[in-house]
Amino acid sequence: MRTLPAVLLCLLLTARSSAAQTAPLPADSVELGRSWTRWFISGQVDSLWPHVLPGTGPLASKEALAAAMRQLEGQVSGVAEDRFLWRGRNRQFRSDLHILSLPEPLVLRWIMRPDGKIGGIGISPLSQVPPVDSLGPPLRKPH
């Protein structure tokens, strides 16, 4: 069984904070976050890339994003739950993923900007998720 490289497990992109982060999210923000997660775990870099803001960190190139996506190929067995949360001044969409080679969920976090763009991406095992300011209710219950 393949294990995920440590670089993927520790990857965290931080977005530039701005007052605009407190503006309302797009009306379709739940579906947008779920689409980003679906595209990421299925390797659809051409669908995801147009939503990523330039200069967001280690995954700020299409090639780096594609490489991170390839590391999850065949490893995701499902999404446990999705939810929104606040961390700092950033609204995040979080998906907890069941990974075949890990004993705990892998958490994929998207910093969602009011304009519907991705301002940052975080990926880490559940036990290493940074603390949050507030955690919303699950949007999808675990099976």
N, C-alpha and C positions, 0 to 999 in steps of 0.2 A: 504494500500500500504506500502511496506517495505521501510525503509530508510537505507541508507548505514551508517555503523558505522564511527564515526569520525576518528578512527585510519586509515581506508582505505583512506579516503579523504585527510589526511595529510601525508600519507606515501611518503617518498622520500628516495631513495637509491642513494648514491653518489659513483661514481666509483673513483678508484685511477687514478690520472692524470699521463700521461706518454707521452713522445715525440712520441710514436708510434700512438697516437690518430690522428695525422695529416696525417698518411699514407692513401692511397686510400681505400675506402670501397670495399667490394666484389662486383663483377659485378651484382649479383642478389640481391643487398641490398634492393631495393624497395619490391620485393617479400618476402624477408626474414623478413623485418619489418612487412609487412602485415600478414605473417604467425604467427609471434609471437603474434600480436594483436588478430588474429582469435583464436589461441589456448588459449590465456588468457581468452577471453570472453566466450569461449565454455567449459572452465574447463578442457582442455586437458593438465594437468600437466606433464604427461609422454612424451608428444611431446616437450613441452617447456623446461623442466628441463635440458636436455643435453646441451642447449645453454647458460645457466646461469653460469658465472664464480663463483668459490667458494670465500667466504669472501666478498661479495658485500654489506652486511648490513642486515637489518631486514628480507628480503626475501631470505636470503642465505641458507635456508634449504628448502627441497622439501615440508615439512609439512607446513611451513609458507607461501610458495607460493600457495599451494593448498588452504589454509584457506582464503587468500586474493581473490583467484579466486572464491571461493564459495560465497563470499559476493556479487558478481555481478550476480549470477545465476538468470536468468529471468528478469534482470533489464535493459539490453542493448537492445535498439530498433533499433540501427543502428550506422554506422560510418559516421560522417559528412564529414571528410576529413582526409587525411594523408599528412605529409610533413616532410622534413628534416630541422634541425636547428643546429646552433652552440650555445653552452652554455659553457663558460670557454674554455677549450681545448677539449671538448667532442662533437662529432657529435651525434645528437639524432634523432631518428625516432619518430614522434609524431602522434598519432591518437586521434581525437576528437570524443568522444562517446556520443550518445544520451542515457540518462539514464531516465527511467520512473519516478523514485522518486526524481529527481533533476530538478530545474528550469533552469539549465544551463548545457552545456556539461561537461563531465568528461574527462580530458586530461590524456592519457596514454603515457608516454615517455620512450623510450628504448635507453640507451646509447649503440650505436653500435660500436664495435671495428673493426679494419681492418681485424682481423681473423674471423669475422662473429659471434663472441660471444657477449653475453649481459654483459656489464660492470656495469650496474646499471638500476634501474627501478624507475620511478616517477609517482605518481598518485595524481591528485588534480583537484578540480573544475576549470573551465576556469578562473574565477576571482582570483584564488590563484596561478596561474602558475608563477613560478619564471621568472624574465626577461631573455631574450636571447640576445646573441651577434648579431646574424643575423638569419633571418627567411626566408627559401626558399619558393617558390610558392607552392600552394596546389597541391598534386598529385591526389586527388580525390575531385571534386567539391561537395559542399553540395547539397542535393536533394531539 
